[in-house]
Amino acid sequence: MARGDILDDAKEIINGGRVDNYGKPEDNFKLIAQLWTTYTGTFINEHDVAMMMCLLKIARAKTGVGTRDSYVDLAGYCALACDIKESTHGM
C-alpha cells in the first residue's frame, strides 16, 4: 500500500459516502459545536470540533489500538479543519 492511499481514502470519505449518511461536515460540526458549548459552558466552534476530533484519533493511535481507519479519519478531520478555517477566517 502506498502512503498516498490513506489520503485518497480520506478524500473519498469526506467527499463521498459519509456526506450521504450524515450531511455536510460543516453542518454536523456546527451542531456538535453547539452541543459541546452547552455541555461544557465554553464556546466551541466548528473548527474546534474538527481539531478535537483530530486529537481523539491521535489519542487512539497513542494507545497502540489505533487502526488504519484511525489514520484515515485523522487525515480527513485535518483536511476538514483546514477547509473550515479557510472558509471562515481565510488563511
N, C-alpha and C positions, 0 to 999 in steps of 0.2 A: 504494500500500500504506500502510495506517495503522500508526502506531507500535505500537499495541496488538497488531497481528498477530504480531509477534515474541514477545510474551508469551503470546499464545494458542497459538502453535506450541510454545513451550517447555512450556506446561502440558500440551498433548496428548502430547508426548514423555515427560515424566516420570511421567505418569499412565496412559500407554497402551502403545503398541507395544513400547517398549524393556523394559518390565516383563515382557511376554510372552517376549521374547527372552533377557533377562539376569537376570530375577528382580528382587526388590525392591532399589532402590538402596542402602538401608541395609545389606542383607546383602552386596551386592557391594563396597561401600565398606569394610565390616569386613574382608573377605578381602584387599582391596587394602592396607588399613592394616597388616594382619599381615605381608604380603609385603614392603611398604616398610620396616616396622620391622626385619625380619630383614635385609634388604638394606643398610639404612643404619646399623643399630646404634643408631638414635634412635627413641624411642617416637613413633608416629604413630597418631592415632585417625581415626574416620570423618569427623569434622568437618574435620580437617586435609586428608584426601583431597579432600573437596568443594572446599575453599578452594584447594588446589594445582591442581585441575582448572580452577578459575576463572582462576588465574594462567597456566596453559597456553593457555587461549583468549585471554587478554589479550596474551600474547606473540605468538600467531599474528596477531592483529589489528595489533599494533605493527609487525610485519614488512612490513605492507602486503599480505599474502597472505590475510588473514582474509576469509572469505566470510560471507554472511548466516548460514549454518549455524553459524559460529563464535559469532556474537552470540546466536543462539537457544540454543545449548548453554551459553553463559556465563549467560544468564538462568536456564536450567534448573538448572545447578550452584549458582548463587546461592540459588535457592529451596530446593534440597535441603540446602544448608549451613545455612540458617536453620531448616528443619524439624528437622534433626538436632540442632542447638544447642538448640532449644526442647524437644525430646523428652528430651534427656539432661541439660540444665542449667537449663532454664526461662529465660525472658527477661522 
